[in-house]
């Protein structure tokens, strides 16, 4: 019997979105709809599995847990890139590591970023709650048309954000460590310095990859430069932003509001300050959580297991 574990299936959808039965009667598939906790707890829960499907960059899958799973032979990460998977540690232990393809042609994170931006700037979700409680029109929103939109990062997602912002007549500015004025112009934005990005923007959206260079990149100094009417959105990775500094900026009304899809600890603890703050719009890391993406992820997961059993693994992680 081959045992397959599917991690972080919070929506309880994984078993419905692929033909797991095609793997054969000698394969048992178990999905986990909860966070498995620390390394020791996770290793205990997963000790008897031969194959593990991990959701990209949710539960860290590094050397500490890999070395505690003696039966593990195959790891499949959803999506084409997962920085929380230690592929080198897998290779050292003879574990095959594979990835899956995306299902969406246009990154759905763009939609979540704009949803959070609209929600935070126009008080949409706060007014929704008020209406359900019998109240009506409790505040004034901030329009985005014609305002200055700052992009922290101008890769594929940042360029997509720039195109949409132009439809609202926004002045799009951008900064990142490697960005040049020429690259910014080609991406639909105007290059500015980091300080000017925070000082000039009416709304800022983060679109950087988490790395040693970007961890903690946005802190008290940056929030101190922002307009008190500005909105801050992060759909990239929580640790890019110094969480305590963001909480302080929101509590003291140093900035107008924030829209967040990513956090330092996920799932977000039930007693976390963000959950009780009226000027924060929250979503539970939904950036790529769409039907089309998940169907592609799990169809490719089934294919990866079949290929591995046949001795010809597909989409093997190379780095």
C-alpha positions in Angstrom: 0.0 0.0 0.0 1.3 3.5 -1.0 0.0 6.2 1.3 -0.4 9.8 -0.1 -0.9 12.9 2.1 -2.3 16.1 0.7 -1.4 19.1 3.0 -3.3 22.3 3.6 -6.5 21.3 2.0 -8.4 23.9 4.1 -11.4 24.0 1.7 -11.7 20.1 1.6 -11.7 20.1 -2.2 -8.6 18.2 -3.2 -10.2 14.8 -3.3 -13.0 16.2 -5.6 -10.8 17.9 -8.1 -8.7 15.0 -9.6 -9.1 11.3 -10.5 -7.3 9.8 -7.5 -9.0 6.5 -8.0 -7.0 6.1 -11.2 -3.9 5.5 -9.1 -5.2 2.1 -8.2 -6.6 0.2 -5.2 -3.2 0.0 -3.6 -3.0 3.8 -3.1 -4.6 5.4 -0.1 -5.0 9.2 -0.3 -5.5 11.3 2.9 -6.1 15.0 2.9 -5.3 17.3 5.9 -7.6 20.3 6.3 -5.6 21.8 9.2 -2.2 23.2 9.9 0.0 20.4 11.2 1.8 22.6 13.7 5.5 22.5 14.5 8.1 20.2 12.9 7.7 17.5 15.6 3.9 17.4 15.3 4.0 17.5 11.5 6.6 14.7 11.4 4.5 12.5 13.6 1.4 13.1 11.5 3.2 12.3 8.3 5.6 9.5 9.4 3.7 6.8 7.6 3.3 8.4 4.2 5.3 7.5 1.1 4.1 10.5 -1.0 3.3 14.1 0.2 1.6 16.8 -1.8 2.4 20.2 -0.4 0.6 23.5 -1.2 3.2 26.0 -2.4 4.8 28.1 0.3 2.3 27.2 3.0 3.7 24.7 5.3 7.6 25.0 5.2 9.0 21.7 3.9 12.7 22.0 4.7 15.4 19.7 6.0 14.2 19.5 9.6 11.0 17.8 8.6 12.4 15.9 5.6 15.0 14.2 7.8 12.2 13.0 10.1 10.2 11.2 7.4 12.0 7.8 6.7 9.2 6.4 4.5 9.0 9.5 2.2 9.9 8.8 -1.4 8.1 11.5 -3.4 7.2 15.2 -2.8 4.9 17.1 -5.2 4.6 20.9 -4.8 1.7 22.6 -6.3 2.7 25.4 -8.7 6.0 25.8 -10.6 8.0 27.4 -7.8 8.1 26.8 -4.0 10.8 28.5 -2.0 9.8 26.7 1.2 10.7 23.3 -0.3 14.3 22.2 0.3 14.9 20.3 -3.0 18.6 19.7 -2.1 17.6 17.9 1.2 15.2 15.7 -0.8 17.9 14.7 -3.3 20.3 13.9 -0.5 17.8 11.4 0.9 16.8 10.0 -2.5 13.4 11.6 -2.4 12.0 12.7 -5.8 10.7 16.3 -5.8 8.3 17.4 -8.5 6.1 20.5 -9.2 2.8 21.1 -11.0 1.7 23.6 -13.6 -0.6 26.6 -13.1 -4.2 26.4 -14.3 -4.8 30.1 -14.9 -3.4 32.1 -17.8 -3.8 35.4 -16.0 -2.4 35.3 -12.4 -5.5 35.4 -10.1 -3.5 37.2 -7.4 -4.1 40.4 -9.4 -7.8 40.1 -8.7 -7.3 39.6 -5.0 -4.9 42.6 -4.8 -7.5 44.9 -6.5 -10.3 43.4 -4.3 -8.3 44.3 -1.2 -7.4 47.7 -2.6 -11.0 48.6 -3.4 -12.2 47.1 -0.1 -9.7 49.1 1.9 -10.1 52.4 0.0 -13.9 52.4 -0.3 -14.8 50.8 3.0 -16.7 48.1 1.1 -16.4 45.3 3.6 -17.0 47.5 6.6 -20.1 48.9 5.0 -21.2 45.4 4.1 -21.0 44.4 7.8 -22.8 47.6 8.9 -25.7 46.9 6.5 -26.1 43.3 7.7 -26.4 44.8 11.2 -29.1 47.3 10.1 -27.0 50.4 9.6 -26.5 52.6 6.5 -23.6 54.6 5.1 -21.2 55.0 8.0 -18.1 56.5 6.3 -16.6 58.1 3.2 -14.3 56.2 0.9 -11.3 57.3 -1.0 -11.5 57.1 -4.8 -8.6 55.7 -6.7 -9.1 57.4 -10.1 -6.3 59.9 -10.9 -4.3 59.1 -7.8 -0.7 57.9 -7.5 -0.3 54.2 -7.3 3.0 52.8 -6.0 4.3 49.3 -6.9 6.9 47.7 -4.7 8.1 45.3 -7.4 7.5 45.4 -11.1 7.7 41.8 -12.2 4.9 40.0 -14.0 2.4 40.7 -11.3 3.5 44.3 -10.9 3.2 44.9 -14.6 -0.3 43.4 -14.5 -1.2 45.8 -11.7 0.2 48.7 -13.6 -1.9 47.9 -16.7 -5.1 47.8 -14.6 -4.2 51.0 -12.7 -3.8 52.9 -16.0 -7.4 52.1 -16.8 -8.3 54.2 -13.7 -6.1 57.0 -14.9 -3.7 56.5 -12.1 -0.1 57.7 -12.1 1.9 54.5 -11.6 5.3 54.7 -9.9 7.5 51.7 -9.0 10.7 50.7 -7.1 12.6 47.6 -6.3 16.3 46.8 -5.7 17.0 45.9 -9.3 14.6 48.2 -11.1 15.9 50.9 -13.5 14.1 53.8 -15.0 14.2 52.1 -18.4 12.7 48.8 -17.0 10.1 50.8 -15.2 9.0 52.6 -18.3 8.8 49.3 -20.2 6.7 47.9 -17.5 4.2 50.7 -17.5 5.5 52.7 -14.6 7.7 55.6 -13.7 10.8 54.8 -11.6 11.2 56.6 -8.3 13.4 56.1 -5.2 12.1 53.9 -2.4 11.5 56.9 -0.2 9.6 58.7 -2.9 7.5 55.7 -3.6 6.3 55.6 0.0 6.0 59.4 0.3 4.1 60.0 -3.0 1.7 57.1 -3.2 -1.9 57.2 -2.4 -2.0 53.4 -2.5 0.9 50.9 -2.4 0.8 47.3 -3.5 3.6 44.8 -2.7 4.7 42.4 -5.5 8.2 41.1 -4.5 9.5 37.6 -3.9 10.5 36.9 -0.3 14.3 36.6 -0.1 17.0 37.6 2.3 17.0 41.0 0.6 13.3 41.6 0.9 12.6 40.2 4.3 11.6 43.1 6.6 12.0 45.5 3.8 9.0 47.6 4.9 9.0 48.9 8.4 8.3 51.8 10.7 10.5 54.2 8.6 8.6 53.4 5.4 5.2 53.7 7.1 6.3 57.0 8.6 6.9 58.4 5.1 3.4 57.5 3.9 0.4 59.8 3.6 -2.1 59.4 6.5 -4.7 58.9 3.7 -2.8 56.1 2.0 -3.7 52.4 1.6 -1.2 49.6 1.8 -1.8 46.2 0.2 0.3 43.0 0.5 -0.5 39.9 -1.5 3.1 38.7 -1.8 4.5 37.3 1.4 3.9 38.4 5.0 7.6 38.7 6.2 8.4 41.3 3.5 6.6 43.7 5.9 7.6 44.1 9.6 4.3 43.1 11.1 4.7 45.1 14.4 5.4 48.3 12.4 2.2 47.7 10.3 0.1 47.1 13.3 1.4 50.3 14.9 0.8 52.3 11.7 -2.8 51.1 11.6 -3.5 51.6 15.3 -2.2 55.1 15.3 -3.9 56.0 12.0 -0.5 56.7 10.5 -2.0 55.2 7.3 -5.6 55.0 6.3 -6.0 51.2 5.9 -4.4 48.0 4.7 -5.5 45.0 2.7 -3.7 41.8 3.5 -3.7 38.3 2.0 -0.5 37.0 3.5 0.9 36.9 7.1 3.9 36.0 9.1 2.1 33.0 10.5 -0.5 31.2 8.5 -3.2 30.4 9.3 -3.5 33.7 11.1 -3.8 33.0 14.8 -7.4 33.5 16.1 -6.2 36.1 18.6 -4.1 38.1 16.2 -4.6 41.9 16.4 -5.4 42.1 12.6 -8.7 40.2 13.2 -10.1 43.0 15.4 -8.9 46.1 13.5 -11.6 48.0 11.6 -9.1 49.5 9.1 -7.8 46.2 7.8 -9.3 44.1 5.1 -8.3 40.5 5.4 -8.3 37.4 3.1 -6.9 34.0 4.0 -4.1 33.7 1.4 -6.4 33.4 -1.5 -4.1 34.8 -4.2 -3.9 31.6 -6.3 -6.8 29.7 -4.7 -9.1 29.3 -7.7 -11.0 26.4 -9.1 -8.9 26.3 -12.3 -5.6 26.4 -10.5 -6.5 23.7 -8.0 -7.8 21.4 -10.7 -4.5 21.8 -12.6 -2.5 21.3 -9.4 -4.2 18.1 -8.4 -4.5 16.6 -11.9 -0.7 17.1 -12.2 -0.2 15.6 -8.8 -2.0 12.4 -9.9 0.0 12.4 -13.1 3.3 12.9 -11.1 2.5 9.9 -8.8 1.7 7.7 -11.8 4.9 8.7 -13.6 7.0 8.2 -10.5 5.5 4.7 -10.1 6.4 3.9 -13.7 10.0 5.0 -13.1 9.9 8.1 -15.2 9.1 11.1 -13.0 7.9 14.3 -14.6 8.5 18.0 -13.8 11.3 17.2 -11.4 12.6 20.1 -9.4 16.1 21.0 -10.6 17.2 23.7 -8.2 
